[in-house]
């Protein structure tokens, strides 16, 4: 089975968020199951790669002109997974317009793969809004109007994975026209500022199979809360959304071998290891050396999703003497300013306003509890990494958090998006650790035994690919 995996980011070439990790780990896991996966992404100017060769130029028609795009070939390090990189000035930077041009390049590669790279692909797997227009570009039929599709579309087998519906790729109609897509196939959205096209909406109408990154999120997106345009399409399609929980690379996230940690530890030595890691982190971020319960937060400062507002309200309400908290991340300027003020005013709070991979790993190792109070969470990797490092996750019951954390067994869970609910469960963890330390320690060891590797998820993708390949749409 040959799969073309189209994405906007892939570790170690380029990463902005969790999609970069998934676009690395899933293809690697699939290749270990015998699937021939080729990853493609733009050759951004920030990408620095040594092991790369140029396959030559391909001619791409865009905005009424013929452009030469140079195709480069590399591999995900230490694997046999091929990576194709498209180089062109229009693809130099990560912008919305970049992905319109990129989608034209991907559709051309898929249609002419035999002549360009010497093989054809059985499955085209697109990821998020960045590549959502590709199924439409190759001529896939609209899945509920059943209009005539192209010869290429009839032979294509396509999947679009929704990693996060918060970002839908809404772009001006005039810019989308540059792709050459016929206006009759699009559904422009009229606003006071003009007409716009929702990339996700268009892709979801034409792709063969829609998938997302957790079973719970697959159910949650069938509600109007994510926007009427996407909701209408999913409702009209009527077919089930495939929900497959993401995994993590357990070789990359491993406290026994992580070179970023001041001390490595295993399930057998986790209690001693985390104690030392905690003291060293406290010293590094300016917190008093203390055995108080340490909450950690690592992630984007994203007011629409990540629950930072709840955390800041909880900090102001909770007794100062009973806990410490360290936060790491960048994003919304207003919330970052508030976090800096909290850090300045409160000796038990430390906020680091950057993103540092090394420090993130040290926080996973040092924290007693990792906070993930998201308003919504398609999958979430933080809670999985936290368990891998023996840090108990405290999560809101939503999306992949609900699918991966069991209250009282592998973490602590609350439901309502209210500061009272978060404070209640934060206090519960503090009291639990103080009064039932032996049980707490057993939970720490137990969560480290949880298996969130990509093996099980990859097998589910293989099953989905096989079903897709054998189904007539």
N, C-alpha and C positions, 0 to 999 in steps of 0.2 A: 504494500500500500504506500503510495507516494502522496505526501501532503505538502502544499505550499502554505506556510504559516505567515500571514501578513500582519505586521505590527508596527507601532511607532517607536518602540524602544525595546532594548534587549541587553541585559547585563552580559558581558562587561563593556559592550560597545557604547551604550547610552542608556541612562536611567533617570527618570523623573519621579517615579513612584512604583507601586507594587506591580504594575503591568510589566515593567522591566525585569523583575524577578520571575514572574510567571512565564514570560517569553523566553527565558533562559531554561528554567527548570522543567517545564512541561515538554518542550521538544526533546530535551535530553532523556527524560523518563520514557517518552514514546519511542525514541530510537533504541532504548534498551529492551523494548518489547517487540522489536523487529519492524517498526514503522520507519520509512525513509522520509525524514522531515527536512524541508528547506525553509529557513527563516529569511524573510526579507524586510528591510527597513531603509529609510533614507540615509545617505552618507553625509550626516551633518558635519559642519566644519569643526565641531568640537570633538568628533570621534578621532581618536588616535589609535591606529592599529598597525602593527608591523607585519604580521603574517597575512598578506593580502595580495591578490593578483587581479589584473584587469582582464575581463573577458571581451572587452571591446564596446563600441557604441551601439545603441538602439535608437531608432528614429521615432519620436513621439510628437503627435500633432496636438497643439494646445494653443488656445487663444488665437486661432487663425494662422499659426506659424508652425513650421516643423523644427523641432528641437532635438539636438543630439544629447542623449543621456548615456553616460558611461557606467557600465555595470561591473562591479568588483565582487570578487569571491573571497571568502575567508571561512573560518570555522569557529564555533564556540570552543574556547581553549580546553584541551584535554578530552575532547569528544570527537565524534565523527559527524556532528551536525553541521551541515553547510549553511553559511550565512551569505546572502546576496545583498549588496549595498548599491543603491542608485545615487550616482554623483551628478549634480547639476546645480547651477547657482540658485535655482528656485527651491532646491532642497537643502540649502546650506543651514537654515535655521528652523527651529520648532515654532511654526506659526500655523494658523488656520489655513491660509492660502497654500502653504507647503503641502498639505495633505490632499487638496484637490488635484494638484499636479502629480503627487505620489500615487494617488489612486489610479490615475490614467496610466502611469508606468506599470503598476501591479497588474492591471487588467490586460495590458499589452503583453507582459511577460507570461501571464497565464495562458492567453490565447495562442501565443507563438513559442511556447516553452520548448517544443521539440527542436526548432531551428535555433533558438537562442542558447539553451543550456543542454540540449541533447536528450531531453526526456520530457514526458508529459506528466501531469499531476492528476491523481484520482480525486483528490479533495482540495478545495480552496477554503482555508480557515481564516476568516477575518476577525479582527479584534478591536472592539470599541468603535466610537464614531469616526476615528481617524481613517479607517478602511471600510466603513459601512457602505459607501457608494459603489464599491467594486462589483458586487453582484448585479447591480443595475447596469453598470458599464459593460459587462460581458453579455448582457441580454437575457438575464434571468427573468422569467415571467412574474408578473404581479400575482401574489399567492391567493388573493381573493377576488380579483376581477378576471383572472385566468386569460389575460390577453395573450396574443401570439408571442412566443419568444424566439430568439435567434437560434441558428444552428449550434453556435457555441453554447448558448444558454441551455439548450435541450440536453447537451452532453455534460454540462457542468454539475457538480455536486458541491454545494456551498453551505458553510456554517458561519454564523456571526455570533461571537461571544460578547455579551454585555458584562463589562467589568465594573462599570459605574455609570448609572443613568443621570448622575448629577451633571455630567458634561455631555452635551448632545450634538455638538458641532453645528450650531446655527450660524449660517453665513448668508450674505446678501445674494439675491438672485443673480444680479449682474455679474458677480464673481464666479458663481457656479456655471454660468453660461460658457465660460472659457473652456470647460471640460468637453464641450461638444454634445453634452446630453440633450436630447430633444425636450423642449419645454412641456410637451404633452405628457411626458412620463412623470413630471415633478408636481409637487403640491405646495406651491408658494404660500407662505403665511403673511398676510397683510398686516402691517403695523403703521403707526404714524410716521415711522422713520423709513418706510419703504417695504419692499417685499423680501422675505427671507426663506431659506430652505433649511429644513432640519435634517441633517445627514442621517441620524439614527432612524428617523421616521421613514425615509426613503429606502434605506437598507433593509429595515425590518419588513417592508412590504414585498421585497423581491428575493430575499435569501431563502434557501430551502429549509434550513433548520436554525432556530434561535436557541442559544444556550446562555447560561449565566453561571456565576461562580459559587453558588450554594443552593441547596434545595429550598431553603426558606426565602431567599431573595427571589427565586423563580416565582414564588407565590405572591410576594409582596409587590412586585412590579405590575401585577395585574390589577392595580388600583389607580384611580385618577391622580393620586398625589404626586406622581412623577411627571405630570403634564398631559394635557388632553391629546396632543398629537400622537405621542407614543402609545398612550393607553388605547386610543381608538384603533390603532393598527393591531396591537396585540389581541384586543377583543375580537376584531373582525377575523383575524387569522383563525382563531379558535383551536389551533393545535397546541399540544403541550409544549412548554418550555423545558428544555433539558437543564437541570440544575446539578452541577458537579462541583463539590467543594474543592477549592484549591488546596495545595499542599505546600510544604516548604522543603528546601534542599537541606537535608539533615547532615550533609557533609560540611556545608557552608556554615550552618548554625549548629555548632557543636561545642559546648563548654569544656569538653575534654581536650580540644585541639585549638580553640580560638586564640590566636596570637594577640588579640587586642585586650585580653583579660590580664589583670595583674597576677591572677592565680587560676590555674585550670582545675576543674573538678568533675567528678562523675556522680552517678546516683548514690554511690557508696560514700562519697566524701562531700556531698553537696552542702551539708549543714555547716561544716567548717569552712568550706570554700566560699560560700556566700557571706559568711560573717566577715572574712578578711576583705572580700570584694566590696562589701558595704562600707567598711571603715575607710578604705582607700578612696572610694567615690565621695564619701562625705568630706574628706579632706580636699579632694580635687575641686569640688564645686562650692566649698565654703560653708558647708553645714556642720553643726556641732557633732563631734563624735558621740554617738548615742545608740542605744539598743532600741529606741522607739521604732515603731513600725514605719518602714519607708515605702511610700507609694511612688511609682514611677509612671511617667507618660512620655512616649516617643511617637512623633507623628506630625502631620501637617496641622498648623493652626488654622483650621477651616471651620468658620462659624456655622456653616450650613450642614455640617455632617458630624464633626468629631467630638462634640460635647464639651468644648473648652469652657463655654459659658457656665455649664453645670459645675465644672471643676472649680472655677474661680468663686462661684457662689458658695460652694461647699467649704472652700478654704476659709472664707470669712465667717462661716457659721460653726465650724468644728472647733472643739477645745484645742488651743495651740500646744498644750503641753504633751499631747498624747500621740503625735505623729509628725513625720517629716514628709516632704514631697519634692521630687526633682522632676522638672519638665524640660524637654528638648524638642525644638522644632521652630519652623518659620512659616509665615503665611500672612494672614490678615493683619494689617498694620495696627488697627485699633485694639484688637485682642492682644497683640504682642506688647503694645504699650501698657495695657492693664497688667499683664503678667510681669513686666519689668517693675512696675510700681509695687506689686505684691512682693516681689523679690526684695525690693529695697526696704519695705516696711516690716517684713516678717522674717525673723531669723530662722524659722523652720521651713522656709520655702527657698528653692533654688531654681531659677529659670535660665537656661542657656539659649540665647536667641540666634542660633545657627543650626546647621545640620552637620553633624560629625559622626561618621559611621563607627569610628572607634569608641566614641563616648556613648553612642546608642547601645553598643554591645555591653559596655561596662554597666549601663543602667539596667539592662536586662538581667545581668548577673547579680547586681547588688540589691535590687529592689525586692522587698518582701511581697509586694502586690503591684501588678501592672494595671493601670486604669484604662479602660476602653469603653467610656460611656456614650457611645455614638448614637446620634439621632437615627441614623440608618447605617448599615455596613454590609455591602454586597457579599464580602467574604471575611476580610480581615486576616492579616498574617501576624499581627502583634501578639494576639492571644496564643497563637501556636508557638511562636518563638519564645514567648514568656514561659510557657510550660516546659519547653525544651531546656530552658535555663533555670528551672526550679522556682520561677516567680509566679505566684498564684494570680490568675487573671480575674479582675473584677469588671464585668461587662454588662451592657444593657441587652435585653433579650430581643435581638433583631438580626435578620440576615444570617450570615455565616457565624456570627457570635453565638446565636441560639443553637446552631447545628454543631458547634465544637466545644462548648463549655456546659457542663452539667452542674447545677447549683448544689453546693455542699460536697461534691465529690471531686470535681476537677477545677473548681473555682466558685465565685460568688456572682449571682445574677440578680438584676432588678429589671422591672418592666416599664414603669411609667417614666416619661422624659420630664422629671421634676427634680428639683434640687433636694426636696425632702426624701425622695426615694434613694438618691445617691448618698446623702448623708447617713441615712439609716443603714445602708449596707456597708459603707466605709466604717461606721462605728461598730457594726457587727464583726468585721474582720479584726479590728483592734481588740475587742473583748475576747473574741475566739482565740486569738494568739496568746493573750495574757492568761486566760483561764484554762485553756485546753492545749497546752504547748505540744504535748506528745502527739495528739491527734493532728495538730497543725503540721508537725514535722513529717508525719506519715503522708499527709496530703502532698507535701512538697516532693517527696520521693515518688509518690504515685503519679503525679502529673508528668514527671520526667520520663515515665514509661509509656506515655501516650504516643501513638504512631501517627504523625501527620506528614509522613514522607509522601512523595508524589506517586508511589507505586500504585496504590489503590485508585487514585484519581486518574492516572494514565490509563489503567485498564478500563475505566468507565468511558474515557474518550475513545479508546479503540472500539469498544462496543457501539458507541454512537456513530463513529465513522463507518463501521460495517453496515449498520442499519441504514445510514444515509446513502451509502454506495449501492445498496440493493433496492432502494425505494424509487419508484417513478413519481415525479412531481408534475 
